[in-house]
Amino acid sequence: MSAPDIIAIIKKHLHRVAPEADLETLQPDEDLGRALDIDSMDFYNMMVALSEELKVDIPEEEYSTLRSLNRIRQFLTESVNK
């Protein structure tokens, strides 16, 4: 799966937890919690949804390192393309 495909999936799930956010202005390295004003439960729900859709394991221990669009994309690209 390509990086643009994964970005589209991430943004789909971000839109579900932050429907009012303008994802087109989101900077790739911004902290998603601060930029989109999402709490830890919203973030958790998004990560679970990504894991289920892409059929990859995202260990909860990794969540603290997956705080930006770029970092999530990188992790998922590596996991999906194994």
N, CA, C and O atoms as a GROMACS GRO file, in nm:
protein
  328
    1MET      N    1   0.085  -0.117   0.000
    1MET     CA    2   0.000   0.000   0.000
    1MET      C    3   0.089   0.123   0.000
    1MET      O    4   0.190   0.128   0.070
    2SER      N    5   0.051   0.222  -0.078
    2SER     CA    6   0.135   0.342  -0.092
    2SER      C    7   0.113   0.440   0.023
    2SER      O    8   0.011   0.436   0.092
    3ALA      N    9   0.211   0.527   0.041
    3ALA     CA   10   0.202   0.629   0.146
    3ALA      C   11   0.080   0.720   0.127
    3ALA      O   12   0.011   0.748   0.225
    4PRO      N   13   0.049   0.766   0.005
    4PRO     CA   14  -0.072   0.849  -0.012
    4PRO      C   15  -0.200   0.774   0.026
    4PRO      O   16  -0.293   0.835   0.079
    5ASP      N   17  -0.206   0.645  -0.002
    5ASP     CA   18  -0.323   0.566   0.038
    5ASP      C   19  -0.336   0.561   0.190
    5ASP      O   20  -0.445   0.575   0.244
    6ILE      N   21  -0.225   0.542   0.256
    6ILE     CA   22  -0.225   0.535   0.402
    6ILE      C   23  -0.262   0.671   0.462
    6ILE      O   24  -0.337   0.678   0.559
    7ILE      N   25  -0.210   0.778   0.405
    7ILE     CA   26  -0.245   0.913   0.452
    7ILE      C   27  -0.396   0.934   0.440
    7ILE      O   28  -0.458   0.988   0.531
    8ALA      N   29  -0.454   0.892   0.330
    8ALA     CA   30  -0.599   0.908   0.310
    8ALA      C   31  -0.677   0.831   0.416
    8ALA      O   32  -0.778   0.881   0.467
    9ILE      N   33  -0.633   0.712   0.450
    9ILE     CA   34  -0.700   0.632   0.553
    9ILE      C   35  -0.684   0.699   0.690
    9ILE      O   36  -0.780   0.705   0.767
   10ILE      N   37  -0.566   0.748   0.721
   10ILE     CA   38  -0.544   0.817   0.848
   10ILE      C   39  -0.636   0.938   0.857
   10ILE      O   40  -0.702   0.960   0.959
   11LYS      N   41  -0.642   1.017   0.750
   11LYS     CA   42  -0.726   1.137   0.751
   11LYS      C   43  -0.874   1.102   0.765
   11LYS      O   44  -0.950   1.176   0.828
   12LYS      N   45  -0.915   0.991   0.706
   12LYS     CA   46  -1.054   0.947   0.720
   12LYS      C   47  -1.086   0.924   0.868
   12LYS      O   48  -1.191   0.965   0.917
   13HIS      N   49  -0.995   0.857   0.937
   13HIS     CA   50  -1.019   0.828   1.079
   13HIS      C   51  -0.999   0.951   1.166
   13HIS      O   52  -1.066   0.965   1.269
   14LEU      N   53  -0.910   1.040   1.128
   14LEU     CA   54  -0.897   1.167   1.200
   14LEU      C   55  -1.025   1.248   1.188
   14LEU      O   56  -1.069   1.310   1.284
   15HIS      N   57  -1.085   1.246   1.070
   15HIS     CA   58  -1.210   1.320   1.049
   15HIS      C   59  -1.321   1.265   1.140
   15HIS      O   60  -1.407   1.341   1.185
   16ARG      N   61  -1.320   1.136   1.165
   16ARG     CA   62  -1.421   1.077   1.253
   16ARG      C   63  -1.408   1.125   1.397
   16ARG      O   64  -1.509   1.143   1.465
   17VAL      N   65  -1.285   1.146   1.444
   17VAL     CA   66  -1.266   1.190   1.582
   17VAL      C   67  -1.260   1.342   1.595
   17VAL      O   68  -1.277   1.396   1.704
   18ALA      N   69  -1.236   1.411   1.484
   18ALA     CA   70  -1.231   1.558   1.485
   18ALA      C   71  -1.299   1.611   1.359
   18ALA      O   72  -1.233   1.665   1.270
   19PRO      N   73  -1.432   1.595   1.350
   19PRO     CA   74  -1.504   1.629   1.227
   19PRO      C   75  -1.496   1.777   1.188
   19PRO      O   76  -1.510   1.810   1.070
   20GLU      N   77  -1.473   1.863   1.285
   20GLU     CA   78  -1.466   2.006   1.255
   20GLU      C   79  -1.328   2.053   1.211
   20GLU      O   80  -1.312   2.167   1.167
   21ALA      N   81  -1.228   1.967   1.222
   21ALA     CA   82  -1.090   2.005   1.190
   21ALA      C   83  -1.068   2.016   1.040
   21ALA      O   84  -1.124   1.940   0.961
   22ASP      N   85  -0.986   2.114   1.002
   22ASP     CA   86  -0.946   2.130   0.863
   22ASP      C   87  -0.818   2.050   0.842
   22ASP      O   88  -0.708   2.099   0.868
   23LEU      N   89  -0.833   1.929   0.796
   23LEU     CA   90  -0.719   1.839   0.782
   23LEU      C   91  -0.625   1.880   0.670
   23LEU      O   92  -0.510   1.836   0.666
   24GLU      N   93  -0.671   1.962   0.579
   24GLU     CA   94  -0.585   2.008   0.469
   24GLU      C   95  -0.479   2.105   0.517
   24GLU      O   96  -0.376   2.121   0.451
   25THR      N   97  -0.501   2.171   0.630
   25THR     CA   98  -0.402   2.266   0.682
   25THR      C   99  -0.313   2.201   0.788
   25THR      O  100  -0.221   2.266   0.840
   26LEU      N  101  -0.339   2.076   0.820
   26LEU     CA  102  -0.260   2.003   0.919
   26LEU      C  103  -0.118   1.982   0.866
   26LEU      O  104  -0.098   1.930   0.756
   27GLN      N  105  -0.022   2.024   0.945
   27GLN     CA  106   0.118   2.005   0.908
   27GLN      C  107   0.159   1.861   0.941
   27GLN      O  108   0.120   1.808   1.045
   28PRO      N  109   0.237   1.798   0.854
   28PRO     CA  110   0.271   1.655   0.871
   28PRO      C  111   0.338   1.619   1.003
   28PRO      O  112   0.325   1.507   1.051
   29ASP      N  113   0.411   1.714   1.063
   29ASP     CA  114   0.482   1.684   1.187
   29ASP      C  115   0.419   1.745   1.311
   29ASP      O  116   0.478   1.740   1.420
   30GLU      N  117   0.301   1.804   1.297
   30GLU     CA  118   0.231   1.862   1.412
   30GLU      C  119   0.182   1.753   1.506
   30GLU      O  120   0.145   1.644   1.462
   31ASP      N  121   0.181   1.784   1.633
   31ASP     CA  122   0.122   1.693   1.731
   31ASP      C  123  -0.030   1.694   1.710
   31ASP      O  124  -0.093   1.799   1.720
   32LEU      N  125  -0.087   1.579   1.681
   32LEU     CA  126  -0.229   1.570   1.647
   32LEU      C  127  -0.320   1.610   1.763
   32LEU      O  128  -0.424   1.672   1.741
   33GLY      N  129  -0.282   1.575   1.884
   33GLY     CA  130  -0.363   1.610   1.999
   33GLY      C  131  -0.379   1.759   2.013
   33GLY      O  132  -0.490   1.810   2.034
   34ARG      N  133  -0.269   1.831   2.002
   34ARG     CA  134  -0.273   1.978   2.014
   34ARG      C  135  -0.337   2.042   1.892
   34ARG      O  136  -0.420   2.131   1.905
   35ALA      N  137  -0.297   1.998   1.774
   35ALA     CA  138  -0.344   2.062   1.650
   35ALA      C  139  -0.495   2.044   1.629
   35ALA      O  140  -0.562   2.134   1.580
   36LEU      N  141  -0.546   1.926   1.666
   36LEU     CA  142  -0.687   1.896   1.640
   36LEU      C  143  -0.773   1.894   1.765
   36LEU      O  144  -0.893   1.870   1.759
   37ASP      N  145  -0.709   1.920   1.879
   37ASP     CA  146  -0.780   1.922   2.007
   37ASP      C  147  -0.854   1.790   2.030
   37ASP      O  148  -0.972   1.789   2.064
   38ILE      N  149  -0.781   1.679   2.012
   38ILE     CA  150  -0.840   1.549   2.040
   38ILE      C  151  -0.780   1.495   2.169
   38ILE      O  152  -0.662   1.514   2.197
   39ASP      N  153  -0.863   1.429   2.247
   39ASP     CA  154  -0.816   1.376   2.374
   39ASP      C  155  -0.761   1.234   2.356
   39ASP      O  156  -0.762   1.178   2.247
   40SER      N  157  -0.714   1.179   2.465
   40SER     CA  158  -0.649   1.047   2.457
   40SER      C  159  -0.747   0.937   2.416
   40SER      O  160  -0.707   0.841   2.350
   41MET      N  161  -0.873   0.948   2.454
   41MET     CA  162  -0.971   0.846   2.416
   41MET      C  163  -0.999   0.854   2.266
   41MET      O  164  -1.010   0.750   2.201
   42ASP      N  165  -1.012   0.974   2.212
   42ASP     CA  166  -1.030   0.989   2.067
   42ASP      C  167  -0.909   0.932   1.993
   42ASP      O  168  -0.925   0.863   1.892
   43PHE      N  169  -0.790   0.961   2.043
   43PHE     CA  170  -0.668   0.911   1.980
   43PHE      C  171  -0.666   0.758   1.986
   43PHE      O  172  -0.634   0.692   1.886
   44TYR      N  173  -0.700   0.703   2.100
   44TYR     CA  174  -0.705   0.558   2.116
   44TYR      C  175  -0.804   0.497   2.016
   44TYR      O  176  -0.772   0.399   1.948
   45ASN      N  177  -0.922   0.553   2.007
   45ASN     CA  178  -1.025   0.503   1.914
   45ASN      C  179  -0.977   0.508   1.770
   45ASN      O  180  -1.003   0.417   1.691
   46MET      N  181  -0.906   0.616   1.735
   46MET     CA  182  -0.853   0.628   1.600
   46MET      C  183  -0.748   0.519   1.573
   46MET      O  184  -0.748   0.458   1.466
   47MET      N  185  -0.660   0.495   1.668
   47MET     CA  186  -0.556   0.394   1.649
   47MET      C  187  -0.617   0.254   1.637
   47MET      O  188  -0.570   0.173   1.557
   48VAL      N  189  -0.719   0.225   1.715
   48VAL     CA  190  -0.786   0.096   1.706
   48VAL      C  191  -0.851   0.081   1.569
   48VAL      O  192  -0.843  -0.025   1.507
   49ALA      N  193  -0.917   0.187   1.522
   49ALA     CA  194  -0.982   0.182   1.390
   49ALA      C  195  -0.879   0.162   1.279
   49ALA      O  196  -0.904   0.086   1.185
   50LEU      N  197  -0.765   0.229   1.289
   50LEU     CA  198  -0.659   0.210   1.189
   50LEU      C  199  -0.607   0.067   1.192
   50LEU      O  200  -0.586   0.005   1.087
   51SER      N  201  -0.586   0.016   1.311
   51SER     CA  202  -0.538  -0.121   1.326
   51SER      C  203  -0.635  -0.221   1.263
   51SER      O  204  -0.594  -0.313   1.193
   52GLU      N  205  -0.763  -0.201   1.290
   52GLU     CA  206  -0.864  -0.292   1.236
   52GLU      C  207  -0.875  -0.281   1.084
   52GLU      O  208  -0.880  -0.383   1.014
   53GLU      N  209  -0.878  -0.158   1.031
   53GLU     CA  210  -0.893  -0.142   0.886
   53GLU      C  211  -0.774  -0.196   0.810
   53GLU      O  212  -0.789  -0.262   0.707
   54LEU      N  213  -0.654  -0.167   0.860
   54LEU     CA  214  -0.533  -0.207   0.789
   54LEU      C  215  -0.482  -0.344   0.830
   54LEU      O  216  -0.387  -0.396   0.772
   55LYS      N  217  -0.546  -0.402   0.930
   55LYS     CA  218  -0.510  -0.536   0.978
   55LYS      C  219  -0.363  -0.544   1.019
   55LYS      O  220  -0.289  -0.634   0.979
   56VAL      N  221  -0.323  -0.444   1.100
   56VAL     CA  222  -0.188  -0.442   1.155
   56VAL      C  223  -0.197  -0.425   1.306
   56VAL      O  224  -0.294  -0.369   1.358
   57ASP      N  225  -0.097  -0.474   1.374
   57ASP     CA  226  -0.090  -0.459   1.518
   57ASP      C  227  -0.022  -0.325   1.549
   57ASP      O  228   0.090  -0.299   1.503
   58ILE      N  229  -0.089  -0.242   1.626
   58ILE     CA  230  -0.029  -0.118   1.673
   58ILE      C  231  -0.026  -0.128   1.825
   58ILE      O  232  -0.126  -0.100   1.892
   59PRO      N  233   0.089  -0.167   1.880
   59PRO     CA  234   0.097  -0.183   2.025
   59PRO      C  235   0.072  -0.050   2.098
   59PRO      O  236   0.119   0.055   2.055
   60GLU      N  237  -0.002  -0.058   2.207
   60GLU     CA  238  -0.031   0.064   2.283
   60GLU      C  239   0.096   0.134   2.329
   60GLU      O  240   0.098   0.256   2.345
   61GLU      N  241   0.202   0.057   2.350
   61GLU     CA  242   0.329   0.117   2.392
   61GLU      C  243   0.383   0.214   2.286
   61GLU      O  244   0.461   0.303   2.318
   62GLU      N  245   0.341   0.197   2.161
   62GLU     CA  246   0.387   0.282   2.051
   62GLU      C  247   0.308   0.413   2.040
   62GLU      O  248   0.354   0.508   1.977
   63TYR      N  249   0.192   0.419   2.101
   63TYR     CA  250   0.104   0.535   2.084
   63TYR      C  251   0.174   0.667   2.115
   63TYR      O  252   0.151   0.767   2.046
   64SER      N  253   0.257   0.669   2.217
   64SER     CA  254   0.322   0.795   2.255
   64SER      C  255   0.420   0.843   2.148
   64SER      O  256   0.452   0.962   2.143
   65THR      N  257   0.468   0.753   2.062
   65THR     CA  258   0.559   0.794   1.955
   65THR      C  259   0.484   0.826   1.826
   65THR      O  260   0.542   0.881   1.732
   66LEU      N  261   0.356   0.792   1.822
   66LEU     CA  262   0.277   0.810   1.700
   66LEU      C  263   0.186   0.932   1.714
   66LEU      O  264   0.064   0.920   1.708
   67ARG      N  265   0.246   1.046   1.733
   67ARG     CA  266   0.168   1.166   1.761
   67ARG      C  267   0.151   1.260   1.642
   67ARG      O  268   0.081   1.360   1.652
   68SER      N  269   0.213   1.228   1.530
   68SER     CA  270   0.201   1.314   1.411
   68SER      C  271   0.156   1.232   1.291
   68SER      O  272   0.168   1.109   1.289
   69LEU      N  273   0.105   1.301   1.192
   69LEU     CA  274   0.062   1.236   1.069
   69LEU      C  275   0.180   1.161   1.006
   69LEU      O  276   0.164   1.046   0.964
   70ASN      N  277   0.295   1.224   0.999
   70ASN     CA  278   0.413   1.160   0.939
   70ASN      C  279   0.455   1.034   1.014
   70ASN      O  280   0.488   0.932   0.953
   71ARG      N  281   0.454   1.042   1.145
   71ARG     CA  282   0.500   0.927   1.224
   71ARG      C  283   0.403   0.810   1.213
   71ARG      O  284   0.445   0.695   1.203
   72ILE      N  285   0.273   0.839   1.214
   72ILE     CA  286   0.174   0.733   1.197
   72ILE      C  287   0.186   0.672   1.057
   72ILE      O  288   0.184   0.550   1.041
   73ARG      N  289   0.200   0.759   0.956
   73ARG     CA  290   0.218   0.710   0.818
   73ARG      C  291   0.338   0.619   0.807
   73ARG      O  292   0.330   0.511   0.748
   74GLN      N  293   0.449   0.662   0.864
   74GLN     CA  294   0.572   0.583   0.858
   74GLN      C  295   0.552   0.446   0.925
   74GLN      O  296   0.589   0.343   0.868
   75PHE      N  297   0.496   0.446   1.044
   75PHE     CA  298   0.473   0.321   1.116
   75PHE      C  299   0.381   0.228   1.036
   75PHE      O  300   0.411   0.110   1.021
   76LEU      N  301   0.270   0.283   0.986
   76LEU     CA  302   0.174   0.200   0.914
   76LEU      C  303   0.229   0.151   0.781
   76LEU      O  304   0.204   0.037   0.741
   77THR      N  305   0.304   0.236   0.712
   77THR     CA  306   0.364   0.194   0.584
   77THR      C  307   0.457   0.076   0.605
   77THR      O  308   0.454  -0.021   0.529
   78GLU      N  309   0.540   0.084   0.709
   78GLU     CA  310   0.631  -0.025   0.738
   78GLU      C  311   0.555  -0.151   0.780
   78GLU      O  312   0.594  -0.262   0.741
   79SER      N  313   0.449  -0.135   0.857
   79SER     CA  314   0.372  -0.250   0.906
   79SER      C  315   0.291  -0.317   0.797
   79SER      O  316   0.285  -0.440   0.789
   80VAL      N  317   0.228  -0.236   0.712
   80VAL     CA  318   0.142  -0.290   0.606
   80VAL      C  319   0.225  -0.360   0.499
   80VAL      O  320   0.182  -0.460   0.442
   81ASN      N  321   0.343  -0.307   0.471
   81ASN     CA  322   0.424  -0.358   0.361
   81ASN      C  323   0.526  -0.463   0.404
   81ASN      O  324   0.623  -0.488   0.332
   82LYS      N  325   0.506  -0.524   0.519
   82LYS     CA  326   0.599  -0.631   0.565
   82LYS      C  327   0.575  -0.757   0.488
   82LYS      O  328   0.642  -0.858   0.512
   0.00000   0.00000   0.00000
